[in-house]
């Protein structure tokens, strides 16, 4: 494959004229002030009176626990904080404490007693908590937070010919979402107890292929306003041209809402689709989806040099909520494909596998549509989904020739790509980093190659494997 000389961008975002066997994009970009926020709410532990509340709007913690052992307590903190937590095996603690609106360090001291702990925040804003009785290096056991799900909903897949409406009537449920082509349905019940009772019944029903919860995905990484500083990277300068050859490349961006930039970039954005309720408040703040859209376009520019026929189809799966669900993501993927997307970007993920989402992804892959997904920002080898599903191309973060210290790794990861992005809204620069950025970079590079070379996707991904292998 012959490529034009590649556009140099800026001192920390290095692009050089390289031979075809070399990658066109190498980012070395770090920022010390990102922090990833979480949902606000009470985490009830083991159906007892224990509760832990983490308010990210104030940065304060409240708790009311009585005789709560260490691991359930750390799981509760992990679910509330989105921190990665490691504990020294064999550590023990039974906590009894009641307090309100304490800073995290003070709150942890009251909860952990005489156990030692260290809080470490990496350059991309990912935070790790190490709990130990001897030295920090011995805190090696990962604390896995319990999966969160919509309490009064289930997702069911039926055999062909089965009647979802009759099944819903029998269970006293409402059908509030449907993907008829795949036999997938979202059921809503009167409360969590009714959903749990229905789950056990559906697991025994011969017309049911699978049934499970509608799980939550974690919020996307934060985007940091750089204020009046002048970053080394200006706005993307790319012009839309008519497609040449057969076919048009359309990137389905499954993310938060994408904002208008009031620049020439808007011509690359197709009409936005929303599968979630409401819209994100605070239009003056750049959304994660906007950052990913501009990252994709910047990577396209690195390949196509100033003009491209690739367009981005934004699909908002978050709406007004800080997080999304597996149903919204599945519905968003199918909506993108139905509206012409032929490559999918999933700069999101969670540790909980979901058979429904796996079925949707399999159906998309059967149509030979490539899917790029983020490997995760927890610095573990544990699988992240949907990145770890067969056929999905999982992307981790690359820094200075190595996997970034905060980024996930493991056998499910396919690529390691640059992890820093600068995006603009109303002339103001914003910054974010993480495997979500790395994923957008890979998607943009793939789309740019498809548009400029007209090669089939297997050949394009083979080229990307040469350019961005996972460091050993």
Secondary structure as UniProt FT lines:
FT   TURN            11..12
FT   STRAND          13..14
FT   TURN            20..21
FT   STRAND          26..27
FT   TURN            32..33
FT   STRAND          42..44
FT   TURN            46..47
FT   STRAND          51..55
FT   TURN            56..59
FT   STRAND          60..69
FT   HELIX           70..81
FT   STRAND          84..87
FT   TURN            89..90
FT   STRAND          94..103
FT   HELIX           104..112
FT   TURN            113..114
FT   STRAND          116..121
FT   TURN            123..124
FT   STRAND          127..132
FT   HELIX           136..138
FT   STRAND          141..143
FT   STRAND          149..158
FT   TURN            160..161
FT   HELIX           164..171
FT   STRAND          174..179
FT   HELIX           180..182
FT   STRAND          184..188
FT   HELIX           192..202
FT   TURN            203..204
FT   TURN            206..207
FT   STRAND          208..217
FT   STRAND          224..225
FT   TURN            227..228
FT   STRAND          239..240
FT   STRAND          250..255
FT   HELIX           264..268
FT   STRAND          273..274
FT   TURN            283..284
FT   HELIX           288..304
FT   TURN            305..306
FT   STRAND          307..308
FT   STRAND          311..316
FT   TURN            319..320
FT   STRAND          324..325
FT   HELIX           326..338
FT   TURN            339..340
FT   STRAND          343..346
FT   HELIX           355..366
FT   TURN            367..368
FT   STRAND          370..374
FT   TURN            386..388
FT   TURN            390..391
FT   STRAND          393..399
FT   TURN            400..401
FT   STRAND          402..403
FT   TURN            405..406
FT   TURN            411..412
FT   STRAND          415..418
FT   STRAND          420..425
FT   TURN            426..427
FT   STRAND          428..433
FT   HELIX           435..453
FT   HELIX           457..467
//
